[in-house]
Each structure stands twice: as C-alpha cells, then as structure tokens.
Amino acid sequence: MSGHSKWSTIKHKKTAADNKRGQIFTKLGRAITIAVKEGGPEVGSNFKLRLAVDKARAVNMPKLNIERAIEKGSGQGEDGSLEMVVYEGFGPSQVAVMVEAVTDNKNRTAAGIKKTFERGGGHLGQPGSASHLFHKKGRLLVAKQTDVDSQMLKIIDLGVDDVEATGEAVEVLVPAANLGKIRDQLTQAGLAVKSAELIYKPLVIVELDSEQEIKLTEWLAGLEELDDVQSVYTNW
C-alpha cells in the first residue's frame, strides 16, 4: 500500500471514529438537557441528571459540553423544545422493541423510526402493544470483590429484586423508583458502583436461530444509529 493510500485509509477511519464520537456526545448532551428540564440543574437533587452526567463522564465527554447541555435544559440556550418520547413495536422475527428517543420534532423522529422498523420487516405499534412485555427497572453494575458470595449476600440484604455475577461485575436489578436510594446504599456499604441506569427488562426472552440473530443484530445497529434514538431494548 502506498503511503498516500495508507494515510487516506487511516484518515477515513479517524473521521468515521470522530463522527461516531460526536454522535455519542450529541446523544448524551440531549439526555442531560432532558434530565434538567424534568428535574432541575442540580446533580445532587436530580438523580436522572446524575445518571446522565455519569454516563457522559464515563466516555470522557468534555466538561464544557456537559455544562452547555445543562444550560440548555435550564432555558439558557437552544434545544428548549427537546422532549423524551418512547416508541414501541416489533422488529425482525417479531422481537418486541422499546425505543427511547429525544427529539425537537416528533413527526420527523416517528417517521424515521417507522421507516427503520418497516425495512426490517417489522412495524411500530400503539402505546401498550409491546411495553406490557417489559418491566421498568433500575440496573446497577457493581465491581466484583474477592469474596463474591459474601458481596452478593450484602447486596441482597438491601432489598433488591435480583443479583447476578456477570463477567467483571455484579449486576443488580432494583425497582425503578429505588435506583437512587439503592445506589447510595451500595456506595455507603463500601461497594464500587460502576454504572446505574433505568432499563426496560423483558419478562420473557425469545429464542432465535443464528440467521435470525444476525439479521436482528444488524437491524438494531441501524436503529441505534438514528440521531434521535437514545436507547433500545428488546426481549431477545
């Protein structure tokens, strides 16, 4: 490969990576703005904002970007018309899908999501068509300690819904309304909370064959790439 061609390839990859990074920062900034609009600009008293800021910091989003997003939510900038919208429907292989989006134009966002669903052979549904297949939960990942069994017993004593050791962390599921309280209790108990978020947890997991899994995975990647889409959950 010539030096010029090699540089062109590297430059192309860097541009793609920078664009992806920029898209991630934009989505995180919108999540921060929405959290401020819903609960105010103080991280100490607005747990949704605390979650959004923690996610932004986890991917090294610049402090200035975070501050600007908070200002926008406080009405000190543009994006004052942003709002959170939840869409639900069925994707490839009739897998149930919940989509959280942040938008300043619901018609545009709905049209884009609807088109993506239809491309995958699925369809958007009415409110309640897929959401009854999920529970809203709080999910925390806690760094594993040497004695994982004792650690899990300590977590169970806090009154959580479920605890499971996965990879390098312990996954903890709690009622959505208790996420902030349980997070603080875990920290006070000397446990390192790696992340905390609100999720849609499926009541039942569907089984797919390898071909269906590949198709669904590719389709989900396209759905998550949409600018307004924040989070996607499935029962797969």
PyRosetta script that sets phi, psi and omega in degrees:
from pyrosetta import init, pose_from_sequence

init()
pose = pose_from_sequence("MSGHSKWSTIKHKKTAADNKRGQIFTKLGRAITIAVKEGGPEVGSNFKLRLAVDKARAVNMPKLNIERAIEKGSGQGEDGSLEMVVYEGFGPSQVAVMVEAVTDNKNRTAAGIKKTFERGGGHLGQPGSASHLFHKKGRLLVAKQTDVDSQMLKIIDLGVDDVEATGEAVEVLVPAANLGKIRDQLTQAGLAVKSAELIYKPLVIVELDSEQEIKLTEWLAGLEELDDVQSVYTNW")
pose.set_psi(1, 132.3)
pose.set_omega(1, 179.8)
pose.set_phi(2, -69.4)
pose.set_psi(2, 159.8)
pose.set_omega(2, 179.3)
pose.set_phi(3, -59.1)
pose.set_psi(3, -40.5)
pose.set_omega(3, -178.9)
pose.set_phi(4, -64.1)
pose.set_psi(4, -45.4)
pose.set_omega(4, -179.0)
pose.set_phi(5, -63.9)
pose.set_psi(5, -40.4)
pose.set_omega(5, 179.9)
pose.set_phi(6, -63.5)
pose.set_psi(6, -44.0)
pose.set_omega(6, 178.9)
pose.set_phi(7, -64.2)
pose.set_psi(7, -39.6)
pose.set_omega(7, 178.6)
pose.set_phi(8, -60.4)
pose.set_psi(8, -41.4)
pose.set_omega(8, 179.5)
pose.set_phi(9, -65.7)
pose.set_psi(9, -45.6)
pose.set_omega(9, 179.5)
pose.set_phi(10, -62.4)
pose.set_psi(10, -44.0)
pose.set_omega(10, -179.4)
pose.set_phi(11, -61.8)
pose.set_psi(11, -41.8)
pose.set_omega(11, 179.4)
pose.set_phi(12, -62.2)
pose.set_psi(12, -44.4)
pose.set_omega(12, -179.8)
pose.set_phi(13, -65.3)
pose.set_psi(13, -40.1)
pose.set_omega(13, 179.7)
pose.set_phi(14, -65.4)
pose.set_psi(14, -42.4)
pose.set_omega(14, 178.5)
pose.set_phi(15, -61.2)
pose.set_psi(15, -43.4)
pose.set_omega(15, 178.9)
pose.set_phi(16, -62.6)
pose.set_psi(16, -42.4)
pose.set_omega(16, 179.8)
pose.set_phi(17, -65.8)
pose.set_psi(17, -41.2)
pose.set_omega(17, 179.0)
pose.set_phi(18, -64.6)
pose.set_psi(18, -40.8)
pose.set_omega(18, 178.4)
pose.set_phi(19, -63.1)
pose.set_psi(19, -42.5)
pose.set_omega(19, 178.8)
pose.set_phi(20, -62.8)
pose.set_psi(20, -43.8)
pose.set_omega(20, 179.1)
pose.set_phi(21, -62.1)
pose.set_psi(21, -42.3)
pose.set_omega(21, 178.6)
pose.set_phi(22, -63.0)
pose.set_psi(22, -39.5)
pose.set_omega(22, 178.6)
pose.set_phi(23, -64.9)
pose.set_psi(23, -40.5)
pose.set_omega(23, 178.2)
pose.set_phi(24, -62.4)
pose.set_psi(24, -45.5)
pose.set_omega(24, 179.8)
pose.set_phi(25, -62.4)
pose.set_psi(25, -39.2)
pose.set_omega(25, 178.8)
pose.set_phi(26, -62.1)
pose.set_psi(26, -44.5)
pose.set_omega(26, -179.6)
pose.set_phi(27, -65.9)
pose.set_psi(27, -41.8)
pose.set_omega(27, 179.1)
pose.set_phi(28, -66.4)
pose.set_psi(28, -38.4)
pose.set_omega(28, 177.6)
pose.set_phi(29, -62.3)
pose.set_psi(29, -40.6)
pose.set_omega(29, 178.1)
pose.set_phi(30, -65.3)
pose.set_psi(30, -39.0)
pose.set_omega(30, 178.6)
pose.set_phi(31, -63.0)
pose.set_psi(31, -38.8)
pose.set_omega(31, 177.3)
pose.set_phi(32, -64.9)
pose.set_psi(32, -45.7)
pose.set_omega(32, -179.7)
pose.set_phi(33, -59.5)
pose.set_psi(33, -44.2)
pose.set_omega(33, 179.0)
pose.set_phi(34, -63.7)
pose.set_psi(34, -42.4)
pose.set_omega(34, -179.7)
pose.set_phi(35, -61.4)
pose.set_psi(35, -39.6)
pose.set_omega(35, 178.2)
pose.set_phi(36, -65.9)
pose.set_psi(36, -43.4)
pose.set_omega(36, 179.4)
pose.set_phi(37, -60.4)
pose.set_psi(37, -36.1)
pose.set_omega(37, -176.2)
pose.set_phi(38, -82.0)
pose.set_psi(38, -33.4)
pose.set_omega(38, -172.8)
pose.set_phi(39, -135.6)
pose.set_psi(39, 7.9)
pose.set_omega(39, 178.4)
pose.set_phi(40, 94.2)
pose.set_psi(40, 167.1)
pose.set_omega(40, -171.5)
pose.set_phi(41, -88.1)
pose.set_psi(41, 1.6)
pose.set_omega(41, -177.1)
pose.set_phi(42, -93.2)
pose.set_psi(42, 117.4)
pose.set_omega(42, -179.0)
pose.set_phi(43, -61.2)
pose.set_psi(43, -35.4)
pose.set_omega(43, -177.5)
pose.set_phi(44, -64.5)
pose.set_psi(44, -30.2)
pose.set_omega(44, -177.1)
pose.set_phi(45, -111.2)
pose.set_psi(45, -2.3)
pose.set_omega(45, -178.9)
pose.set_phi(46, -121.4)
pose.set_psi(46, 97.6)
pose.set_omega(46, -173.5)
pose.set_phi(47, -68.1)
pose.set_psi(47, -35.5)
pose.set_omega(47, 177.6)
pose.set_phi(48, -61.7)
pose.set_psi(48, -38.6)
pose.set_omega(48, 177.5)
pose.set_phi(49, -66.0)
pose.set_psi(49, -40.6)
pose.set_omega(49, 178.6)
pose.set_phi(50, -59.3)
pose.set_psi(50, -43.5)
pose.set_omega(50, 178.2)
pose.set_phi(51, -62.8)
pose.set_psi(51, -45.2)
pose.set_omega(51, -177.6)
pose.set_phi(52, -64.5)
pose.set_psi(52, -41.5)
pose.set_omega(52, 179.7)
pose.set_phi(53, -67.7)
pose.set_psi(53, -40.0)
pose.set_omega(53, 178.1)
pose.set_phi(54, -60.9)
pose.set_psi(54, -41.7)
pose.set_omega(54, 178.4)
pose.set_phi(55, -63.0)
pose.set_psi(55, -41.1)
pose.set_omega(55, -179.9)
pose.set_phi(56, -64.6)
pose.set_psi(56, -43.4)
pose.set_omega(56, 179.8)
pose.set_phi(57, -66.2)
pose.set_psi(57, -32.2)
pose.set_omega(57, -178.0)
pose.set_phi(58, -63.4)
pose.set_psi(58, -25.5)
pose.set_omega(58, 178.7)
pose.set_phi(59, -109.1)
pose.set_psi(59, 20.2)
pose.set_omega(59, 175.5)
pose.set_phi(60, 61.3)
pose.set_psi(60, 37.5)
pose.set_omega(60, 173.8)
pose.set_phi(61, -66.8)
pose.set_psi(61, 130.8)
pose.set_omega(61, -177.2)
pose.set_phi(62, -55.9)
pose.set_psi(62, 143.5)
pose.set_omega(62, -179.3)
pose.set_phi(63, -57.4)
pose.set_psi(63, -38.0)
pose.set_omega(63, -179.7)
pose.set_phi(64, -62.3)
pose.set_psi(64, -40.5)
pose.set_omega(64, 178.4)
pose.set_phi(65, -62.1)
pose.set_psi(65, -41.7)
pose.set_omega(65, 179.7)
pose.set_phi(66, -63.7)
pose.set_psi(66, -45.3)
pose.set_omega(66, -179.2)
pose.set_phi(67, -63.2)
pose.set_psi(67, -39.7)
pose.set_omega(67, 178.9)
pose.set_phi(68, -65.3)
pose.set_psi(68, -39.4)
pose.set_omega(68, 179.2)
pose.set_phi(69, -64.1)
pose.set_psi(69, -38.2)
pose.set_omega(69, 177.5)
pose.set_phi(70, -66.1)
pose.set_psi(70, -41.5)
pose.set_omega(70, 178.4)
pose.set_phi(71, -61.3)
pose.set_psi(71, -42.0)
pose.set_omega(71, 179.0)
pose.set_phi(72, -60.8)
pose.set_psi(72, -41.7)
pose.set_omega(72, 179.3)
pose.set_phi(73, -66.7)
pose.set_psi(73, -24.7)
pose.set_omega(73, 179.6)
pose.set_phi(74, -87.7)
pose.set_psi(74, 3.1)
pose.set_omega(74, 178.5)
pose.set_phi(75, 84.7)
pose.set_psi(75, 16.9)
pose.set_omega(75, -178.1)
pose.set_phi(76, -99.5)
pose.set_psi(76, 11.1)
pose.set_omega(76, -179.8)
pose.set_phi(77, -158.2)
pose.set_psi(77, -162.5)
pose.set_omega(77, 178.5)
pose.set_phi(78, -76.5)
pose.set_psi(78, -174.4)
pose.set_omega(78, 178.4)
pose.set_phi(79, 68.0)
pose.set_psi(79, 21.9)
pose.set_omega(79, 178.4)
pose.set_phi(80, -66.5)
pose.set_psi(80, -17.7)
pose.set_omega(80, -177.5)
pose.set_phi(81, -93.4)
pose.set_psi(81, 4.4)
pose.set_omega(81, -179.4)
pose.set_phi(82, -64.3)
pose.set_psi(82, 142.8)
pose.set_omega(82, 175.0)
pose.set_phi(83, -148.2)
pose.set_psi(83, 154.7)
pose.set_omega(83, 177.8)
pose.set_phi(84, -88.1)
pose.set_psi(84, 133.4)
pose.set_omega(84, 178.3)
pose.set_phi(85, -131.3)
pose.set_psi(85, 138.7)
pose.set_omega(85, 178.2)
pose.set_phi(86, -111.1)
pose.set_psi(86, 127.6)
pose.set_omega(86, 176.8)
pose.set_phi(87, -113.4)
pose.set_psi(87, 151.4)
pose.set_omega(87, 178.6)
pose.set_phi(88, -142.4)
pose.set_psi(88, 151.6)
pose.set_omega(88, -179.1)
pose.set_phi(89, 178.9)
pose.set_psi(89, -158.3)
pose.set_omega(89, -176.6)
pose.set_phi(90, -133.0)
pose.set_psi(90, 128.2)
pose.set_omega(90, -178.0)
pose.set_phi(91, -96.7)
pose.set_psi(91, -155.5)
pose.set_omega(91, 177.7)
pose.set_phi(92, -54.5)
pose.set_psi(92, 142.9)
pose.set_omega(92, -179.3)
pose.set_phi(93, 61.0)
pose.set_psi(93, 21.3)
pose.set_omega(93, 177.9)
pose.set_phi(94, 59.4)
pose.set_psi(94, 31.3)
pose.set_omega(94, 174.8)
pose.set_phi(95, -72.4)
pose.set_psi(95, 132.0)
pose.set_omega(95, 179.7)
pose.set_phi(96, -72.3)
pose.set_psi(96, 138.5)
pose.set_omega(96, -174.9)
pose.set_phi(97, -135.7)
pose.set_psi(97, 133.5)
pose.set_omega(97, 171.8)
pose.set_phi(98, -114.1)
pose.set_psi(98, 131.9)
pose.set_omega(98, -177.6)
pose.set_phi(99, -124.7)
pose.set_psi(99, 124.1)
pose.set_omega(99, 172.9)
pose.set_phi(100, -101.1)
pose.set_psi(100, 128.0)
pose.set_omega(100, -178.6)
pose.set_phi(101, -130.9)
pose.set_psi(101, 152.5)
pose.set_omega(101, 173.3)
pose.set_phi(102, -119.3)
pose.set_psi(102, 125.9)
pose.set_omega(102, -171.3)
pose.set_phi(103, -146.7)
pose.set_psi(103, 155.7)
pose.set_omega(103, 170.5)
pose.set_phi(104, -108.9)
pose.set_psi(104, 4.9)
pose.set_omega(104, 179.9)
pose.set_phi(105, -151.9)
pose.set_psi(105, 94.4)
pose.set_omega(105, -174.7)
pose.set_phi(106, -64.0)
pose.set_psi(106, -33.3)
pose.set_omega(106, 179.5)
pose.set_phi(107, -64.4)
pose.set_psi(107, -44.0)
pose.set_omega(107, 178.8)
pose.set_phi(108, -63.2)
pose.set_psi(108, -45.5)
pose.set_omega(108, -177.7)
pose.set_phi(109, -65.5)
pose.set_psi(109, -45.5)
pose.set_omega(109, -179.9)
pose.set_phi(110, -61.7)
pose.set_psi(110, -39.8)
pose.set_omega(110, -179.4)
pose.set_phi(111, -64.5)
pose.set_psi(111, -42.8)
pose.set_omega(111, 180.0)
pose.set_phi(112, -65.8)
pose.set_psi(112, -42.0)
pose.set_omega(112, 179.8)
pose.set_phi(113, -69.2)
pose.set_psi(113, -41.4)
pose.set_omega(113, 179.0)
pose.set_phi(114, -60.0)
pose.set_psi(114, -43.6)
pose.set_omega(114, -179.9)
pose.set_phi(115, -62.8)
pose.set_psi(115, -39.8)
pose.set_omega(115, 179.7)
pose.set_phi(116, -66.4)
pose.set_psi(116, -42.0)
pose.set_omega(116, 177.1)
pose.set_phi(117, -59.9)
pose.set_psi(117, -45.8)
pose.set_omega(117, -176.8)
pose.set_phi(118, -66.8)
pose.set_psi(118, -34.7)
pose.set_omega(118, 177.1)
pose.set_phi(119, -62.4)
pose.set_psi(119, -29.7)
pose.set_omega(119, 179.9)
pose.set_phi(120, -89.8)
pose.set_psi(120, 6.4)
pose.set_omega(120, -179.5)
pose.set_phi(121, 81.1)
pose.set_psi(121, 14.7)
pose.set_omega(121, 179.5)
pose.set_phi(122, -111.7)
pose.set_psi(122, -160.3)
pose.set_omega(122, 179.8)
pose.set_phi(123, -161.2)
pose.set_psi(123, 150.1)
pose.set_omega(123, 171.7)
pose.set_phi(124, -74.4)
pose.set_psi(124, 147.2)
pose.set_omega(124, 179.9)
pose.set_phi(125, -116.2)
pose.set_psi(125, 175.2)
pose.set_omega(125, 175.8)
pose.set_phi(126, -77.9)
pose.set_psi(126, 160.4)
pose.set_omega(126, 176.8)
pose.set_phi(127, -53.5)
pose.set_psi(127, 128.2)
pose.set_omega(127, -179.3)
pose.set_phi(128, 97.4)
pose.set_psi(128, -11.9)
pose.set_omega(128, -176.5)
pose.set_phi(129, -68.2)
pose.set_psi(129, -33.2)
pose.set_omega(129, 179.7)
pose.set_phi(130, -121.2)
pose.set_psi(130, -24.7)
pose.set_omega(130, -174.5)
pose.set_phi(131, -63.1)
pose.set_psi(131, -23.8)
pose.set_omega(131, 179.5)
pose.set_phi(132, -70.7)
pose.set_psi(132, -8.9)
pose.set_omega(132, 178.6)
pose.set_phi(133, -92.9)
pose.set_psi(133, 5.4)
pose.set_omega(133, -178.0)
pose.set_phi(134, -133.3)
pose.set_psi(134, 158.3)
pose.set_omega(134, 168.6)
pose.set_phi(135, -116.8)
pose.set_psi(135, 138.6)
pose.set_omega(135, 173.4)
pose.set_phi(136, -79.2)
pose.set_psi(136, 124.5)
pose.set_omega(136, -176.3)
pose.set_phi(137, -134.0)
pose.set_psi(137, 160.7)
pose.set_omega(137, 168.8)
pose.set_phi(138, -96.6)
pose.set_psi(138, 136.6)
pose.set_omega(138, -179.0)
pose.set_phi(139, -126.8)
pose.set_psi(139, 127.2)
pose.set_omega(139, 178.2)
pose.set_phi(140, -123.5)
pose.set_psi(140, 144.0)
pose.set_omega(140, 172.2)
pose.set_phi(141, -111.9)
pose.set_psi(141, 123.7)
pose.set_omega(141, -177.5)
pose.set_phi(142, -114.4)
pose.set_psi(142, 132.9)
pose.set_omega(142, 179.3)
pose.set_phi(143, -59.9)
pose.set_psi(143, 135.4)
pose.set_omega(143, -179.6)
pose.set_phi(144, -68.1)
pose.set_psi(144, 143.8)
pose.set_omega(144, 171.7)
pose.set_phi(145, -102.8)
pose.set_psi(145, 172.9)
pose.set_omega(145, -178.0)
pose.set_phi(146, -59.8)
pose.set_psi(146, -46.6)
pose.set_omega(146, 178.6)
pose.set_phi(147, -96.9)
pose.set_psi(147, 87.1)
pose.set_omega(147, -174.9)
pose.set_phi(148, -65.7)
pose.set_psi(148, -37.9)
pose.set_omega(148, -178.9)
pose.set_phi(149, -61.1)
pose.set_psi(149, -46.4)
pose.set_omega(149, 178.7)
pose.set_phi(150, -64.7)
pose.set_psi(150, -38.3)
pose.set_omega(150, 178.5)
pose.set_phi(151, -61.5)
pose.set_psi(151, -44.7)
pose.set_omega(151, -178.9)
pose.set_phi(152, -66.4)
pose.set_psi(152, -36.6)
pose.set_omega(152, 177.0)
pose.set_phi(153, -64.2)
pose.set_psi(153, -39.3)
pose.set_omega(153, 178.3)
pose.set_phi(154, -62.9)
pose.set_psi(154, -40.0)
pose.set_omega(154, 179.6)
pose.set_phi(155, -69.0)
pose.set_psi(155, -42.0)
pose.set_omega(155, 179.6)
pose.set_phi(156, -59.1)
pose.set_psi(156, -36.4)
pose.set_omega(156, -179.4)
pose.set_phi(157, -62.8)
pose.set_psi(157, -15.7)
pose.set_omega(157, 179.4)
pose.set_phi(158, -81.8)
pose.set_psi(158, -4.7)
pose.set_omega(158, 178.0)
pose.set_phi(159, 83.6)
pose.set_psi(159, 37.2)
pose.set_omega(159, 179.4)
pose.set_phi(160, -83.1)
pose.set_psi(160, 167.4)
pose.set_omega(160, -179.3)
pose.set_phi(161, -80.6)
pose.set_psi(161, -39.1)
pose.set_omega(161, -175.8)
pose.set_phi(162, -159.0)
pose.set_psi(162, 148.8)
pose.set_omega(162, 178.1)
pose.set_phi(163, -136.9)
pose.set_psi(163, 133.7)
pose.set_omega(163, 179.6)
pose.set_phi(164, -147.9)
pose.set_psi(164, 132.8)
pose.set_omega(164, 176.6)
pose.set_phi(165, -80.7)
pose.set_psi(165, 122.2)
pose.set_omega(165, -178.9)
pose.set_phi(166, -136.2)
pose.set_psi(166, 117.4)
pose.set_omega(166, 177.3)
pose.set_phi(167, 59.3)
pose.set_psi(167, -122.7)
pose.set_omega(167, -177.5)
pose.set_phi(168, -92.9)
pose.set_psi(168, 4.3)
pose.set_omega(168, -175.0)
pose.set_phi(169, -137.4)
pose.set_psi(169, 169.5)
pose.set_omega(169, 172.2)
pose.set_phi(170, -109.4)
pose.set_psi(170, 122.7)
pose.set_omega(170, 179.8)
pose.set_phi(171, -88.7)
pose.set_psi(171, 130.6)
pose.set_omega(171, -177.9)
pose.set_phi(172, -123.6)
pose.set_psi(172, 126.0)
pose.set_omega(172, 176.5)
pose.set_phi(173, -108.5)
pose.set_psi(173, 134.9)
pose.set_omega(173, -177.1)
pose.set_phi(174, -138.5)
pose.set_psi(174, 161.8)
pose.set_omega(174, 173.2)
pose.set_phi(175, -57.0)
pose.set_psi(175, 139.9)
pose.set_omega(175, -175.9)
pose.set_phi(176, -53.7)
pose.set_psi(176, -39.9)
pose.set_omega(176, -177.2)
pose.set_phi(177, -68.4)
pose.set_psi(177, -18.2)
pose.set_omega(177, -176.3)
pose.set_phi(178, -101.5)
pose.set_psi(178, 6.2)
pose.set_omega(178, -173.9)
pose.set_phi(179, -58.1)
pose.set_psi(179, -47.7)
pose.set_omega(179, -179.3)
pose.set_phi(180, -63.5)
pose.set_psi(180, -44.4)
pose.set_omega(180, -178.8)
pose.set_phi(181, -63.5)
pose.set_psi(181, -46.2)
pose.set_omega(181, -178.8)
pose.set_phi(182, -65.9)
pose.set_psi(182, -38.3)
pose.set_omega(182, 177.7)
pose.set_phi(183, -58.8)
pose.set_psi(183, -46.7)
pose.set_omega(183, 179.9)
pose.set_phi(184, -63.8)
pose.set_psi(184, -39.3)
pose.set_omega(184, 179.8)
pose.set_phi(185, -65.9)
pose.set_psi(185, -38.5)
pose.set_omega(185, 177.7)
pose.set_phi(186, -63.1)
pose.set_psi(186, -43.4)
pose.set_omega(186, 179.6)
pose.set_phi(187, -64.5)
pose.set_psi(187, -42.8)
pose.set_omega(187, 179.5)
pose.set_phi(188, -64.6)
pose.set_psi(188, -26.7)
pose.set_omega(188, 179.1)
pose.set_phi(189, -82.8)
pose.set_psi(189, 4.0)
pose.set_omega(189, 177.7)
pose.set_phi(190, 84.9)
pose.set_psi(190, 16.9)
pose.set_omega(190, -179.9)
pose.set_phi(191, -99.6)
pose.set_psi(191, 138.5)
pose.set_omega(191, -177.6)
pose.set_phi(192, -88.2)
pose.set_psi(192, 109.7)
pose.set_omega(192, 178.6)
pose.set_phi(193, -83.9)
pose.set_psi(193, 115.7)
pose.set_omega(193, -177.7)
pose.set_phi(194, -81.6)
pose.set_psi(194, -33.8)
pose.set_omega(194, 178.9)
pose.set_phi(195, -161.0)
pose.set_psi(195, 157.8)
pose.set_omega(195, 177.4)
pose.set_phi(196, -147.3)
pose.set_psi(196, 135.2)
pose.set_omega(196, -177.6)
pose.set_phi(197, -157.5)
pose.set_psi(197, 160.2)
pose.set_omega(197, 172.9)
pose.set_phi(198, -95.1)
pose.set_psi(198, 133.8)
pose.set_omega(198, -176.4)
pose.set_phi(199, -134.9)
pose.set_psi(199, 165.6)
pose.set_omega(199, 167.7)
pose.set_phi(200, -101.2)
pose.set_psi(200, 110.9)
pose.set_omega(200, -179.3)
pose.set_phi(201, -97.1)
pose.set_psi(201, 124.8)
pose.set_omega(201, -179.4)
pose.set_phi(202, -67.0)
pose.set_psi(202, 143.3)
pose.set_omega(202, 177.2)
pose.set_phi(203, -73.3)
pose.set_psi(203, -36.7)
pose.set_omega(203, 179.7)
pose.set_phi(204, -136.7)
pose.set_psi(204, 137.3)
pose.set_omega(204, 178.2)
pose.set_phi(205, -93.3)
pose.set_psi(205, 131.3)
pose.set_omega(205, 178.1)
pose.set_phi(206, -88.5)
pose.set_psi(206, 150.3)
pose.set_omega(206, 179.1)
pose.set_phi(207, -101.4)
pose.set_psi(207, 134.9)
pose.set_omega(207, 178.4)
pose.set_phi(208, -125.8)
pose.set_psi(208, 154.7)
pose.set_omega(208, 174.2)
pose.set_phi(209, -83.0)
pose.set_psi(209, 173.3)
pose.set_omega(209, -173.5)
pose.set_phi(210, -60.8)
pose.set_psi(210, -39.1)
pose.set_omega(210, -179.9)
pose.set_phi(211, -66.1)
pose.set_psi(211, -42.1)
pose.set_omega(211, 178.5)
pose.set_phi(212, -65.2)
pose.set_psi(212, -37.8)
pose.set_omega(212, 179.5)
pose.set_phi(213, -63.5)
pose.set_psi(213, -42.2)
pose.set_omega(213, 179.5)
pose.set_phi(214, -63.2)
pose.set_psi(214, -46.4)
pose.set_omega(214, -179.6)
pose.set_phi(215, -62.3)
pose.set_psi(215, -43.6)
pose.set_omega(215, -178.7)
pose.set_phi(216, -66.3)
pose.set_psi(216, -43.0)
pose.set_omega(216, -179.7)
pose.set_phi(217, -60.0)
pose.set_psi(217, -44.1)
pose.set_omega(217, 179.0)
pose.set_phi(218, -65.4)
pose.set_psi(218, -40.2)
pose.set_omega(218, -179.6)
pose.set_phi(219, -66.6)
pose.set_psi(219, -42.9)
pose.set_omega(219, 179.4)
pose.set_phi(220, -62.2)
pose.set_psi(220, -37.5)
pose.set_omega(220, 178.1)
pose.set_phi(221, -60.7)
pose.set_psi(221, -41.1)
pose.set_omega(221, 178.2)
pose.set_phi(222, -66.9)
pose.set_psi(222, -38.9)
pose.set_omega(222, 179.0)
pose.set_phi(223, -64.7)
pose.set_psi(223, -44.0)
pose.set_omega(223, -178.9)
pose.set_phi(224, -68.8)
pose.set_psi(224, -20.6)
pose.set_omega(224, 179.4)
pose.set_phi(225, -74.9)
pose.set_psi(225, -19.4)
pose.set_omega(225, -179.5)
pose.set_phi(226, -59.0)
pose.set_psi(226, 135.0)
pose.set_omega(226, -172.8)
pose.set_phi(227, -56.7)
pose.set_psi(227, -38.3)
pose.set_omega(227, -174.5)
pose.set_phi(228, -83.8)
pose.set_psi(228, -13.4)
pose.set_omega(228, -176.1)
pose.set_phi(229, -77.8)
pose.set_psi(229, 128.1)
pose.set_omega(229, 178.8)
pose.set_phi(230, -97.3)
pose.set_psi(230, -50.1)
pose.set_omega(230, -176.0)
pose.set_phi(231, -144.5)
pose.set_psi(231, 148.9)
pose.set_omega(231, 178.3)
pose.set_phi(232, -131.7)
pose.set_psi(232, 134.2)
pose.set_omega(232, 179.0)
pose.set_phi(233, -129.6)
pose.set_psi(233, 143.1)
pose.set_omega(233, 179.3)
pose.set_phi(234, -133.6)
pose.set_psi(234, 169.8)
pose.set_omega(234, 174.5)
pose.set_phi(235, -101.9)
pose.set_psi(235, 29.7)
pose.set_omega(235, 175.8)
pose.set_phi(236, -104.7)
pose.dump_pdb("model.pdb")
